[in-house]
Amino acid sequence: MQGDHAIIPHLKADIELDREGPNFTTLNTWAADARRKLADRIEKNEFGDGWYDVHDSPGKPIGKIYVDGSGALL
C-alpha cells in the first residue's frame, strides 16, 4: 500500500580489544570471555548509541565498544 512504510532496525557494534598476556591461547580465551560478556549486555539493551569502555573481570580497561542502533524506512 502506498504510504505504508516499514522501519527496518539496524545495529552496528564495533568492538576493539587491546590485551597483553603470556601466550596467544590465553589471549584468545580472555578475548572470547570479554566478547561473551558484551554479547550478554547487548542482548539486555544495556548500551545506547556511542562509545563505551570495556573492562576485564578485575575492572582493568581492555578496549572499547561502539554501538549504533538506527532504523531505516523501507
C-alpha positions in Angstrom: 0.0 0.0 0.0 1.3 3.4 -0.9 2.2 5.5 2.2 2.7 2.4 4.4 6.4 2.2 5.4 8.1 -0.4 7.5 11.1 0.5 9.7 14.0 -1.9 9.3 16.1 -1.8 12.5 19.9 -1.7 12.0 22.5 -2.3 14.6 26.2 -1.6 14.3 28.6 -2.8 17.0 32.3 -2.4 16.7 34.5 -4.0 19.4 38.1 -3.0 19.9 40.1 -5.0 22.4 43.8 -4.5 23.3 45.3 -7.0 25.6 48.8 -8.4 26.5 49.3 -11.8 28.0 51.5 -14.8 28.4 50.6 -16.5 25.2 48.0 -16.4 22.3 45.9 -19.2 23.8 45.4 -17.2 26.9 44.8 -14.0 25.0 42.2 -15.8 22.8 40.4 -17.1 25.9 40.4 -13.6 27.5 39.1 -12.0 24.3 36.3 -14.6 23.9 35.3 -14.1 27.6 35.1 -10.4 27.1 33.0 -10.7 23.9 30.6 -13.1 25.6 30.0 -10.6 28.4 29.5 -7.8 25.8 27.0 -10.0 23.9 25.0 -10.6 27.1 24.9 -6.8 27.7 23.9 -6.1 24.1 21.1 -8.7 24.4 19.9 -6.9 27.5 19.9 -3.5 25.8 22.4 -2.1 28.2 24.0 0.2 25.6 22.7 3.3 23.9 24.4 4.8 20.9 28.0 5.7 21.3 31.4 4.5 22.6 31.7 2.6 25.9 34.8 1.4 27.7 35.3 -2.4 28.1 36.8 -3.8 31.3 38.1 -7.2 32.2 36.7 -9.0 35.3 39.0 -7.2 37.8 38.0 -3.8 36.2 41.1 -3.1 34.1 40.2 -1.2 30.8 40.8 -3.5 27.9 39.2 -1.7 25.0 36.0 0.0 23.7 32.7 -0.9 22.1 30.8 1.3 19.7 27.1 0.8 19.4 24.7 2.5 16.9 21.1 1.4 16.7 19.0 3.0 14.0 16.1 2.4 11.7 15.6 2.9 8.0 12.3 3.3 6.3 11.6 0.7 3.7 
